Amino acid sequence: KNNPNVLEEVINILFYIAESDGNVSQAEIDMIQDISKIFGLNQSQFNSIQESRKSSDKLNPYIVLGSKPDDDLFLIRKKYIQLSKENHPDLLISKGVPSEIIDESKKKMRAINLAWGQIQKLKSN
């Protein structure tokens, strides 16, 4: 419970395993959610991890960044920066995290960056 980044990546990897048969059942989602609670992760963290697993055309950028559509851009940017710092592969490398977790971290960073870009476009209109 001392390193939430690693715990979030474990949840991410559990989703990866659940996806390996091509379908994630509700029972698998419930089990992964129970594990995330045991790890001390909150609902927003769980939702963000789950959402970042989707293909880019199905991502809800607000869920990925743990925000809501009516949040102002400044608040969303703060969440984006926080998530970027927490999930940056270089940070995890410096902490000696295994390469498998680094690879998953890179995928999550892509989802975070994509979500931020989508929100910037939505908010500029």
Backbone as CSV, one residue per row, in Angstrom:
resi,resn,N_x,N_y,N_z,CA_x,CA_y,CA_z,C_x,C_y,C_z
1,LYS,0.820,-1.203,0.000,0.000,0.000,0.000,0.860,1.262,0.000
2,ASN,2.176,1.110,0.047,3.043,2.275,0.110,3.237,2.953,-1.228
3,ASN,3.047,2.246,-2.333,3.293,2.830,-3.644,2.039,2.706,-4.513
4,PRO,1.190,3.753,-4.507,-0.058,3.666,-5.272,0.165,3.478,-6.767
5,ASN,1.277,3.982,-7.309,1.542,3.806,-8.744,1.663,2.330,-9.094
6,VAL,2.387,1.603,-8.275,2.562,0.168,-8.527,1.231,-0.556,-8.347
7,LEU,0.472,-0.177,-7.329,-0.825,-0.820,-7.098,-1.778,-0.557,-8.263
8,GLU,-1.771,0.673,-8.793,-2.608,0.974,-9.956,-2.172,0.146,-11.159
9,GLU,-0.876,-0.037,-11.327,-0.392,-0.837,-12.453,-0.758,-2.307,-12.283
10,VAL,-0.793,-2.794,-11.040,-1.236,-4.175,-10.806,-2.695,-4.315,-11.252
11,ILE,-3.530,-3.339,-10.922,-4.931,-3.362,-11.361,-4.994,-3.321,-12.883
12,ASN,-4.172,-2.478,-13.491,-4.106,-2.384,-14.949,-3.735,-3.738,-15.560
13,ILE,-2.777,-4.414,-14.965,-2.346,-5.728,-15.459,-3.456,-6.767,-15.266
14,LEU,-4.203,-6.668,-14.167,-5.336,-7.586,-13.974,-6.375,-7.403,-15.084
15,PHE,-6.607,-6.157,-15.494,-7.502,-5.923,-16.641,-6.916,-6.543,-17.904
16,TYR,-5.626,-6.386,-18.086,-4.944,-6.956,-19.257,-5.147,-8.471,-19.298
17,ILE,-4.995,-9.116,-18.152,-5.193,-10.570,-18.063,-6.653,-10.915,-18.370
18,ALA,-7.579,-10.141,-17.786,-9.007,-10.399,-18.017,-9.370,-10.234,-19.491
19,GLU,-8.681,-9.332,-20.192,-8.954,-9.089,-21.612,-8.359,-10.160,-22.521
20,SER,-7.519,-11.011,-21.980,-6.770,-11.953,-22.815,-7.659,-12.927,-23.590
21,ASP,-8.869,-13.193,-23.091,-9.778,-14.087,-23.823,-10.707,-13.309,-24.757
22,GLY,-10.490,-12.005,-24.874,-11.274,-11.182,-25.784,-12.505,-10.557,-25.172
23,ASN,-12.821,-10.915,-23.941,-14.019,-10.391,-23.300,-13.780,-10.278,-21.804
24,VAL,-14.161,-9.153,-21.228,-14.060,-8.979,-19.779,-15.469,-9.097,-19.210
25,SER,-15.679,-10.135,-18.409,-17.011,-10.369,-17.837,-17.250,-9.428,-16.654
26,GLN,-18.511,-9.277,-16.293,-18.850,-8.449,-15.136,-18.240,-9.036,-13.866
27,ALA,-18.186,-10.360,-13.772,-17.578,-11.007,-12.601,-16.097,-10.637,-12.493
28,GLU,-15.408,-10.581,-13.639,-13.989,-10.192,-13.630,-13.832,-8.733,-13.206
29,ILE,-14.704,-7.872,-13.719,-14.650,-6.457,-13.337,-14.891,-6.311,-11.839
30,ASP,-15.898,-7.018,-11.316,-16.203,-6.956,-9.884,-15.022,-7.423,-9.047
31,MET,-14.376,-8.510,-9.476,-13.226,-9.027,-8.740,-12.077,-8.013,-8.747
32,ILE,-11.804,-7.434,-9.911,-10.720,-6.455,-10.012,-11.047,-5.227,-9.162
33,GLN,-12.312,-4.831,-9.156,-12.712,-3.690,-8.332,-12.535,-4.003,-6.846
34,ASP,-12.887,-5.214,-6.427,-12.683,-5.620,-5.032,-11.204,-5.566,-4.664
35,ILE,-10.353,-6.032,-5.563,-8.908,-6.000,-5.310,-8.430,-4.555,-5.201
36,SER,-8.952,-3.682,-6.062,-8.528,-2.278,-6.002,-8.923,-1.651,-4.665
37,LYS,-10.075,-2.038,-4.132,-10.492,-1.534,-2.814,-9.558,-2.041,-1.724
38,ILE,-9.174,-3.313,-1.817,-8.226,-3.880,-0.851,-6.914,-3.101,-0.894
39,PHE,-6.509,-2.688,-2.095,-5.279,-1.909,-2.267,-5.424,-0.477,-1.750
40,GLY,-6.656,-0.069,-1.444,-6.879,1.289,-0.958,-7.096,2.316,-2.053
41,LEU,-7.366,1.845,-3.279,-7.638,2.770,-4.377,-9.098,3.211,-4.309
42,ASN,-9.366,4.458,-4.670,-10.748,4.939,-4.640,-11.451,4.662,-5.968
43,GLN,-12.749,4.947,-6.000,-13.563,4.648,-7.180,-13.077,5.411,-8.407
44,SER,-12.668,6.651,-8.213,-12.180,7.460,-9.336,-10.913,6.850,-9.939
45,GLN,-10.014,6.371,-9.084,-8.788,5.725,-9.575,-9.132,4.460,-10.358
46,PHE,-10.046,3.668,-9.816,-10.457,2.439,-10.501,-11.076,2.764,-11.856
47,ASN,-12.001,3.735,-11.880,-12.658,4.110,-13.137,-11.648,4.589,-14.171
48,SER,-10.661,5.353,-13.724,-9.634,5.865,-14.635,-8.828,4.725,-15.249
49,ILE,-8.449,3.757,-14.425,-7.690,2.603,-14.925,-8.541,1.821,-15.922
50,GLN,-9.785,1.560,-15.553,-10.678,0.792,-16.423,-10.889,1.517,-17.750
51,GLU,-11.103,2.802,-17.704,-11.364,3.572,-18.922,-10.130,3.621,-19.815
52,SER,-8.947,3.712,-19.210,-7.719,3.812,-20.013,-7.413,2.517,-20.761
53,ARG,-8.094,1.435,-20.414,-7.900,0.151,-21.093,-8.634,0.105,-22.433
54,LYS,-9.576,0.994,-22.644,-10.374,0.969,-23.871,-9.546,1.465,-25.048
55,SER,-9.963,1.091,-26.246,-9.279,1.600,-27.434,-9.536,3.101,-27.535
56,SER,-8.639,3.804,-28.188,-8.663,5.266,-28.178,-9.973,5.858,-28.683
57,ASP,-10.651,5.184,-29.593,-11.903,5.736,-30.106,-13.071,5.534,-29.140
58,LYS,-12.859,4.765,-28.080,-13.925,4.513,-27.111,-13.648,5.171,-25.761
59,LEU,-12.526,5.854,-25.638,-12.161,6.470,-24.367,-13.089,7.625,-24.017
60,ASN,-13.481,7.703,-22.756,-14.137,8.900,-22.250,-13.028,9.710,-21.586
61,PRO,-12.618,10.813,-22.191,-11.452,11.534,-21.680,-11.640,12.052,-20.260
62,TYR,-12.870,12.362,-19.884,-13.109,12.878,-18.539,-12.892,11.795,-17.481
63,ILE,-13.319,10.578,-17.779,-13.113,9.484,-16.825,-11.626,9.166,-16.707
64,VAL,-10.914,9.146,-17.834,-9.471,8.861,-17.809,-8.759,9.829,-16.872
65,LEU,-9.143,11.108,-16.925,-8.471,12.119,-16.110,-9.136,12.326,-14.750
66,GLY,-10.153,11.524,-14.447,-10.811,11.637,-13.145,-11.513,12.969,-12.957
67,SER,-12.104,13.481,-14.030,-12.784,14.772,-13.965,-14.192,14.647,-14.540
68,LYS,-14.900,15.787,-14.575,-16.264,15.819,-15.110,-16.338,16.855,-16.224
69,PRO,-17.275,16.695,-17.152,-17.385,17.654,-18.256,-17.585,19.104,-17.811
70,ASP,-18.202,19.313,-16.638,-18.424,20.695,-16.202,-17.257,21.271,-15.396
71,ASP,-16.193,20.488,-15.170,-14.980,21.023,-14.536,-14.335,22.026,-15.480
72,ASP,-13.745,23.092,-14.905,-13.073,24.047,-15.789,-11.720,23.486,-16.227
73,LEU,-11.202,24.057,-17.297,-9.978,23.544,-17.915,-8.797,23.585,-16.951
74,PHE,-8.750,24.596,-16.069,-7.656,24.702,-15.102,-7.638,23.489,-14.172
75,LEU,-8.803,23.107,-13.652,-8.899,21.953,-12.749,-8.542,20.660,-13.483
76,ILE,-9.040,20.520,-14.699,-8.740,19.319,-15.486,-7.243,19.249,-15.774
77,ARG,-6.639,20.400,-16.079,-5.192,20.442,-16.348,-4.408,20.006,-15.110
78,LYS,-4.849,20.430,-13.918,-4.188,20.010,-12.677,-4.222,18.487,-12.540
79,LYS,-5.374,17.901,-12.842,-5.506,16.443,-12.752,-4.634,15.760,-13.804
80,TYR,-4.590,16.341,-15.001,-3.738,15.807,-16.074,-2.274,15.811,-15.633
81,ILE,-1.816,16.927,-15.082,-0.417,17.029,-14.641,-0.133,16.030,-13.530
82,GLN,-1.058,15.906,-12.581,-0.875,14.957,-11.478,-0.769,13.522,-12.000
83,LEU,-1.691,13.140,-12.884,-1.662,11.784,-13.442,-0.401,11.554,-14.273
84,SER,0.029,12.582,-15.003,1.244,12.461,-15.812,2.460,12.216,-14.934
85,LYS,2.529,12.940,-13.826,3.654,12.758,-12.899,3.620,11.365,-12.276
86,GLU,2.437,10.931,-11.859,2.302,9.641,-11.176,2.577,8.457,-12.095
87,ASN,2.268,8.604,-13.373,2.344,7.467,-14.292,3.491,7.537,-15.279
88,HIS,4.335,8.547,-15.158,5.412,8.699,-16.137,6.384,7.524,-16.027
89,PRO,6.680,6.882,-17.140,7.579,5.718,-17.121,8.946,6.011,-16.501
90,ASP,9.490,7.209,-16.729,10.805,7.537,-16.163,10.787,7.491,-14.641
91,LEU,9.691,7.945,-14.042,9.560,7.903,-12.587,9.570,6.457,-12.100
92,LEU,8.816,5.609,-12.791,8.744,4.205,-12.385,10.084,3.501,-12.603
93,ILE,10.770,3.848,-13.687,12.099,3.270,-13.942,13.040,3.634,-12.802
94,SER,12.987,4.901,-12.364,13.880,5.349,-11.286,13.581,4.647,-9.969
95,LYS,12.368,4.110,-9.835,11.992,3.391,-8.616,12.252,1.894,-8.732
96,GLY,12.814,1.471,-9.871,13.153,0.063,-10.044,11.967,-0.846,-10.304
97,VAL,10.921,-0.298,-10.881,9.710,-1.070,-11.170,9.989,-2.021,-12.343
98,PRO,9.440,-3.237,-12.329,9.674,-4.202,-13.415,9.242,-3.670,-14.785
99,SER,9.891,-4.163,-15.825,9.654,-3.670,-17.186,8.213,-3.892,-17.648
100,GLU,7.553,-4.942,-17.180,6.164,-5.185,-17.569,5.270,-4.043,-17.102
101,ILE,5.535,-3.563,-15.903,4.748,-2.457,-15.357,5.080,-1.169,-16.103
102,ILE,6.344,-1.009,-16.489,6.749,0.164,-17.280,5.985,0.174,-18.607
103,ASP,5.883,-0.973,-19.260,5.162,-1.062,-20.537,3.693,-0.662,-20.369
104,GLU,3.064,-1.131,-19.308,1.670,-0.766,-19.045,1.554,0.720,-18.728
105,SER,2.561,1.249,-18.038,2.586,2.673,-17.718,2.638,3.517,-18.988
106,LYS,3.385,3.060,-19.977,3.469,3.785,-21.254,2.104,3.818,-21.936
107,LYS,1.371,2.703,-21.873,0.022,2.667,-22.456,-0.903,3.643,-21.730
108,LYS,-0.797,3.650,-20.405,-1.653,4.551,-19.634,-1.305,6.005,-19.938
109,MET,-0.011,6.317,-20.089,0.386,7.687,-20.426,-0.179,8.092,-21.782
110,ARG,-0.191,7.167,-22.734,-0.786,7.476,-24.040,-2.267,7.825,-23.879
111,ALA,-2.971,7.054,-23.052,-4.396,7.323,-22.816,-4.588,8.667,-22.112
112,ILE,-3.729,8.966,-21.148,-3.810,10.238,-20.418,-3.566,11.407,-21.368
113,ASN,-2.528,11.307,-22.185,-2.214,12.379,-23.137,-3.318,12.543,-24.176
114,LEU,-3.853,11.431,-24.657,-4.945,11.485,-25.628,-6.176,12.150,-25.006
115,ALA,-6.490,11.767,-23.774,-7.646,12.346,-23.082,-7.475,13.854,-22.913
116,TRP,-6.287,14.284,-22.514,-6.028,15.713,-22.338,-6.196,16.454,-23.670
117,GLY,-5.678,15.900,-24.729,-5.825,16.518,-26.045,-7.283,16.626,-26.467
118,GLN,-8.052,15.574,-26.206,-9.477,15.583,-26.563,-10.231,16.648,-25.765
119,ILE,-9.925,16.737,-24.481,-10.615,17.721,-23.638,-10.251,19.141,-24.062
120,GLN,-8.984,19.377,-24.387,-8.587,20.710,-24.857,-9.386,21.096,-26.104
121,LYS,-9.553,20.158,-27.018,-10.332,20.436,-28.233,-11.795,20.709,-27.888
122,LEU,-12.362,19.886,-26.997,-13.764,20.063,-26.616,-13.997,21.407,-25.924
123,LYS,-13.077,21.781,-25.049,-13.236,23.017,-24.276,-12.960,24.261,-25.106
124,SER,-12.222,24.133,-26.201,-11.904,25.306,-27.022,-13.053,25.670,-27.959
125,ASN,-14.026,24.784,-28.087,-15.173,25.060,-28.981,-16.279,25.791,-28.257
